[in-house]
């Protein structure tokens, strides 16, 4: 089930959502230069991606599987937080990650969420 969820996440979140092939480095540069209203648009996109990923987690739990990441019960994720998790994950991976096309953005977000909010199994 976990493999299916990862494959689905890859298919959904790796499409060229930015309208043309730009690199992650370009996305980060554009974000840094954006007005507050422009940054809000980025936050909306990353919030939408995180919402979809949280639905995948809910489905996993419903079917008796294990979620990919576990947000604390008292945390409501914002788009800005999702973007910052994405940015931190790209930074952690280094320059090679910034050269990827924007389609990889969703996967970096998912991996960042998994690293930031690991599930503790008892």
Secondary structure, 3 states (H helix, E strand, C coil): CHHHHHHHHHHHHCCCCCCCCCEHHHHHHHHHHCCHHHHHHHHHHHHHHHHHHHHHHHHHHHCCCCCCCCCCCCCCCCHHHHHHHHHHHHHHHCHHHHCCEHHHHHHHHHHHHHHHCCCCCC
